[in-house]
Amino acid sequence: MKREPRWLVLSLVLLPLAVGALLLLLDRVTDGAVFAGSRTVGLVRVEDVILSSERTISLLREYRDDSQIAGVVLRLESPGGAVAPSQEIYREVMRFRESGKPIVASMGSVAASGAYYIACAADRIFASPGTITGSIGVILRLSRWYRLFGKIGIEMETLKTGKYKDVGSPDREMTPEERRYLQGVIDDTYEQFVADVAAGRARQADSVRALADGRVYTGRQALAVGLVDTLGGLQDAVQYVRDRTGLPDKAKVHERRPRRPFWWDMIPADLLRRSAETVERTLYPAGIYYLYADGL
C-alpha cells in the first residue's frame, strides 16, 4: 500500500487549524479589536426603544480605556425609552466626557425624549435640519380592561398589603387619590429630566422647563432654541472629533460590532431592523418612560 507523503499528512492536519485561527482573528477584528498604532474615532450606536443600558455602557468604558480611541461619536436613532437605562447611559457619557476624551452626539431621523436626555451629556450635539428631537417629558400609559371584563363575565379579586400596592391595575377604575399619587411620581421623574438636561447643557433649569412641555422640534428649531449645537450629519460629527483630537482627515471610524452567526449577514438589513422594532415596540414593559410616544 502506497503511503502518503509526510508533508501531505501534515498539511491535512495543520490546514484546518490555520483556517480556524484565521477565523478567530477575523472574529476578533469584527468584534472590536483596534490595531496598534492606528488611532481612530469610536462609534457607539443607540437605536430603537431604549430598554437596557448594559451594552452601551460596556462599549463606552472600553473606548474610554482604549488608548487607540481618540474620541467617540454617539449615534442616536431612537424615540427614547425606559427612564433608568436612559439615566444610566447619560451618567456613563458624563463620565466619558470627564475623562478628557471628546464625545459628541449625532442625531439621526429621530433622537427624542430619552435619546435627547442621553445626548445632553455629550460635549456637542449634531442634528440634521429635519431630525425630530426634544420631547422632553415623561409618559405613563395604563390599560383599562374592567369594562370589557364586565361584559364577558370576568371578575378579578386582589389581596394586598397597602392601599397603593395595585395602583394602576387594569381591572378597576383609578381613584382620584391614586391619580394624584402617580402624577407626583411622574412629576418627580420629569424634574430629574429637566435637571440633567440643564446640567449637561449648562443652562438654568427654568430655561429648560420652558421648552420641556413634551413638544418635539426639528433639528433646525432645536438649534434656534439651544437644544442642539450644530446642524450636520454623522460624517460632520466624526470630522469634528478628528479635528479636535488632531487626527488626520482619513482617520478611520471604529465600530465594535456584536458577534453574530455567518448567516446573519445574508438577511436584508432593513428586514432585521423592522422586525426588531416591531417586537421591541410592541412588547416593551410597563413603566414610566422618557419616550416620544408617536414613535411607537
NORDAJO-V658175 format. One record per residue. N is the residue number from 1. RES is the residue in one letter. PHI is phi in radians with two decimals (NA if undefined). D_CENTER is the distance of its C-alpha to the mean C-alpha in Angstrom with 2 decimals. Layout:
N;RES;PHI;D_CENTER  N;RES;PHI;D_CENTER
This chain:
1;M;NA;65.65  2;K;-1.31;63.93  3;R;-1.57;61.31  4;E;-1.23;58.10  5;P;-1.00;57.83  6;R;-1.04;55.99  7;W;-1.10;53.53  8;L;-1.20;52.53  9;V;-1.10;51.89  10;L;-1.09;49.81  11;S;-1.11;47.80  12;L;-1.14;47.07  13;V;-1.42;45.87  14;L;-1.42;43.90  15;L;-1.04;42.28  16;P;-1.07;39.87  17;L;-1.13;38.97  18;A;-1.15;38.32  19;V;-1.10;36.17  20;G;-1.07;34.17  21;A;-1.11;33.67  22;L;-1.12;32.57  23;L;-1.12;30.00  24;L;-1.12;28.63  25;L;-1.11;28.48  26;L;-1.10;26.71  27;D;-1.12;24.20  28;R;-1.18;23.64  29;V;-1.11;23.18  30;T;-1.08;20.67  31;D;-1.36;18.82  32;G;2.38;18.60  33;A;-1.18;22.02  34;V;-1.91;22.88  35;F;-1.19;26.60  36;A;-1.02;28.51  37;G;1.54;29.61  38;S;-2.02;26.95  39;R;-1.17;24.69  40;T;-2.38;21.58  41;V;-1.74;18.40  42;G;-1.43;15.30  43;L;-2.15;12.34  44;V;-2.16;8.79  45;R;-1.82;6.50  46;V;-2.10;2.87  47;E;-2.23;5.05  48;D;1.10;7.10  49;V;-1.21;7.49  50;I;-1.45;5.35  51;L;-2.01;8.35  52;S;-2.60;8.11  53;S;-2.12;7.30  54;E;-1.01;10.12  55;R;-1.17;9.24  56;T;-1.09;6.92  57;I;-1.11;9.77  58;S;-1.06;12.32  59;L;-1.15;11.61  60;L;-1.09;11.74  61;R;-1.18;14.91  62;E;-1.10;16.37  63;Y;-1.21;16.11  64;R;-1.11;17.44  65;D;-1.58;20.39  66;D;-1.58;21.13  67;S;-1.17;23.92  68;Q;-1.43;23.43  69;I;-1.64;20.04  70;A;-1.39;21.18  71;G;-2.98;17.93  72;V;-2.32;14.30  73;V;-1.88;12.56  74;L;-1.73;8.86  75;R;-1.57;8.38  76;L;-1.93;6.44  77;E;-2.42;7.58  78;S;-2.76;6.71  79;P;-1.48;9.38  80;G;1.83;7.66  81;G;2.99;8.49  82;A;-1.14;10.38  83;V;-1.14;11.78  84;A;-1.05;12.00  85;P;-1.06;8.56  86;S;-1.09;7.49  87;Q;-1.16;10.76  88;E;-1.13;10.51  89;I;-1.19;7.70  90;Y;-0.95;9.84  91;R;-1.09;12.86  92;E;-1.21;11.96  93;V;-1.11;11.37  94;M;-1.08;14.68  95;R;-1.14;16.33  96;F;-1.08;15.49  97;R;-1.04;16.93  98;E;-1.26;19.92  99;S;-1.27;20.66  100;G;1.83;22.05  101;K;-1.40;19.85  102;P;-1.27;18.33  103;I;-2.41;14.61  104;V;-2.12;13.92  105;A;-1.75;11.21  106;S;-2.12;11.88  107;M;-1.59;11.20  108;G;-1.58;11.94  109;S;-1.14;13.74  110;V;-2.35;11.67  111;A;-2.50;9.41  112;A;-2.08;10.88  113;S;0.88;11.31  114;G;-1.04;8.40  115;A;-1.23;6.52  116;Y;-1.18;10.02  117;Y;-0.90;10.35  118;I;-1.12;7.94  119;A;-1.04;9.79  120;C;-1.13;12.99  121;A;-1.43;12.95  122;A;-1.37;13.34  123;D;-1.14;16.94  124;R;-2.69;16.81  125;I;-2.04;14.90  126;F;-1.83;15.82  127;A;-2.47;15.84  128;S;-1.33;18.10  129;P;-0.96;20.94  130;G;-1.70;19.82  131;T;-1.01;16.11  132;I;-1.69;15.51  133;T;-2.45;14.02  134;G;1.41;15.26  135;S;0.95;15.73  136;I;-1.33;16.00  137;G;3.02;17.19  138;V;-2.25;17.08  139;I;-2.37;18.04  140;L;-2.32;19.80  141;R;-1.91;21.32  142;L;-2.17;24.27  143;S;-1.46;26.39  144;R;-2.26;30.16  145;W;-1.97;32.32  146;Y;-1.14;35.51  147;R;-1.19;37.49  148;L;-1.12;36.81  149;F;-1.00;37.76  150;G;-1.10;40.99  151;K;-1.25;41.90  152;I;-1.84;41.61  153;G;1.40;43.15  154;I;-1.75;40.27  155;E;-2.09;40.47  156;M;-2.01;38.03  157;E;-2.21;39.26  158;T;-2.11;37.14  159;L;-1.89;38.34  160;K;-2.57;36.46  161;T;-1.82;37.07  162;G;-2.63;35.97  163;K;-1.18;36.03  164;Y;-1.76;32.28  165;K;-1.09;31.34  166;D;-1.97;30.91  167;V;-1.05;29.69  168;G;1.47;27.91  169;S;-1.06;29.67  170;P;-1.33;29.96  171;D;-1.67;33.63  172;R;-2.74;35.05  173;E;-1.35;34.88  174;M;-1.34;33.18  175;T;-1.44;35.67  176;P;-1.00;35.59  177;E;-1.14;35.23  178;E;-1.15;32.16  179;R;-1.10;30.63  180;R;-1.12;31.28  181;Y;-1.08;29.81  182;L;-1.16;26.47  183;Q;-1.09;26.43  184;G;-1.12;26.91  185;V;-1.11;23.87  186;I;-1.14;21.76  187;D;-1.08;23.48  188;D;-1.16;22.73  189;T;-1.12;19.00  190;Y;-1.11;19.28  191;E;-1.11;21.21  192;Q;-1.10;18.56  193;F;-1.04;16.13  194;V;-1.04;19.00  195;A;-1.09;19.98  196;D;-1.28;16.71  197;V;-1.10;16.44  198;A;-1.06;20.11  199;A;-1.16;19.73  200;G;-1.19;17.00  201;R;-1.70;18.93  202;A;0.97;22.33  203;R;-2.19;23.59  204;Q;-1.31;25.74  205;A;-1.02;24.20  206;D;-1.12;26.75  207;S;-1.23;25.73  208;V;-1.25;22.09  209;R;-1.03;23.48  210;A;-1.12;25.58  211;L;-1.77;22.57  212;A;-1.85;20.56  213;D;-1.89;22.30  214;G;1.62;19.45  215;R;-1.23;20.43  216;V;-1.73;18.31  217;Y;-2.26;19.35  218;T;-1.29;19.60  219;G;-1.01;18.63  220;R;-1.17;22.34  221;Q;-1.14;22.81  222;A;-1.10;19.94  223;L;-1.11;21.70  224;A;-1.12;24.96  225;V;-1.77;23.89  226;G;1.46;22.06  227;L;-1.47;18.44  228;V;-2.27;17.64  229;D;-1.84;19.87  230;T;-2.53;20.47  231;L;-1.53;20.67  232;G;3.02;19.65  233;G;-1.70;17.52  234;L;-1.05;15.66  235;Q;-1.15;19.08  236;D;-1.14;20.08  237;A;-1.15;17.21  238;V;-1.08;18.14  239;Q;-1.13;21.77  240;Y;-1.05;21.22  241;V;-1.16;19.99  242;R;-1.00;22.96  243;D;-1.11;25.35  244;R;-1.22;24.28  245;T;-1.75;24.59  246;G;1.33;27.73  247;L;-1.40;26.49  248;P;-1.18;28.46  249;D;-1.07;27.24  250;K;-1.63;27.15  251;A;-1.03;24.96  252;K;-1.36;22.54  253;V;-1.77;18.77  254;H;-1.91;17.67  255;E;-2.13;14.75  256;R;-1.43;14.79  257;R;-1.78;14.67  258;P;-1.21;15.08  259;R;-1.26;18.70  260;R;-2.37;19.77  261;P;-1.13;23.31  262;F;-1.02;25.34  263;W;-1.34;25.55  264;W;-1.04;21.82  265;D;-1.26;22.30  266;M;-1.40;25.14  267;I;-1.48;23.01  268;P;-0.96;22.15  269;A;-1.05;18.54  270;D;-1.15;18.59  271;L;-1.14;19.92  272;L;-1.07;17.24  273;R;-1.12;14.45  274;R;-1.17;16.51  275;S;-1.14;17.46  276;A;-1.10;14.03  277;E;-1.10;13.15  278;T;-1.09;16.58  279;V;-1.13;16.41  280;E;-1.12;13.05  281;R;-1.42;14.05  282;T;-1.49;17.58  283;L;-1.88;17.24  284;Y;-1.09;14.50  285;P;-1.20;16.42  286;A;-1.14;18.49  287;G;2.73;17.59  288;I;-1.66;16.74  289;Y;-2.24;13.59  290;Y;-1.64;12.08  291;L;-2.51;12.03  292;Y;-1.35;13.71  293;A;-1.13;16.06  294;D;-1.22;17.60  295;G;-1.37;14.47  296;L;-1.57;15.46
